[in-house]
Amino acid sequence: MTTTVVPVLRVADASVSVEWYAQIGFEKTFEHRYEPHFPAYVGIQREGTEIHLSEHTGDAPGPALVYVWVDEVDPLAEHFGLTPDEMPWARDIEVTDPDGNRLRLAERR
C-alpha cells in the first residue's frame, strides 16, 4: 500500500501562485473550476511532489507551513539570496509565497 499526502494551500490568485511556484521547479498539472467565473483549484508538481492550490475560501484557511525535500538546496538558496540553515537532519531555507504560506526547502544530510 502506498500513502501520498498532498497539502492544500489557500491562495488568492492561482495564476499568480503558479508563476511563483514555477521559480522553485513546480509545474501546473491541472486546473478545475465548476464554472468559468468560479474559484480555481489547481495542482502543481515537482519531481513527484504534489501541492494543490485553492482559491475557495473554505479550503485551508492558512497560512500554512510545508516542508519540501529537494536534492539540492544551494541553487534555491542562491535564487532567493538566502543562506541555508544547518540542521542535524538537513540543510534548509524558508521562503514565503504571495499568500503567506511558508515552504521549508530542505536537502537531506
URDASUL-V220241 format. One record per pair of residues at least 6 apart in sequence whose C-alpha atoms are under 7 Angstrom apart, sorted by the first residue. I is the first residue (numbers start at 0). J is the second residue. Records with the same first field share a line. If there is no record, write none. Layout:
BEGIN
I: J ; J
END
This chain:
BEGIN
5: 49 ; 50 ; 51
6: 50 ; 51
7: 50 ; 51 ; 52 ; 53 ; 59
8: 51 ; 52 ; 53 ; 59 ; 63
9: 52 ; 53 ; 54 ; 58 ; 59 ; 60 ; 61
10: 52 ; 53 ; 54 ; 98
11: 54 ; 98
12: 54
13: 39 ; 41 ; 52 ; 54
16: 97
17: 27
19: 96
23: 75
24: 45
25: 43 ; 44 ; 45
26: 43 ; 44 ; 45
27: 42 ; 43 ; 44
28: 42 ; 43 ; 44
29: 41 ; 42
30: 39 ; 40 ; 41 ; 42
31: 39 ; 40 ; 41
32: 38 ; 39 ; 40
38: 54 ; 55
39: 53 ; 54
40: 52 ; 53 ; 54
41: 51 ; 52 ; 53
42: 49 ; 50 ; 51 ; 52
43: 49 ; 50 ; 51
44: 50
62: 99 ; 100
63: 100 ; 101
64: 100 ; 101 ; 102
65: 101 ; 102 ; 103
66: 102 ; 103 ; 104
67: 102 ; 103 ; 104 ; 105
68: 104 ; 105 ; 106
69: 104 ; 105 ; 106
70: 106
71: 106
72: 91 ; 104 ; 105 ; 106
76: 82 ; 83 ; 92
83: 90 ; 91 ; 92
84: 90 ; 91 ; 92
85: 91
88: 107 ; 108
89: 105 ; 106 ; 107 ; 108
90: 105 ; 106 ; 107
91: 103 ; 104 ; 105 ; 106
92: 103 ; 104 ; 105
93: 101 ; 102 ; 103 ; 104
94: 101 ; 102 ; 103
95: 101 ; 102
END
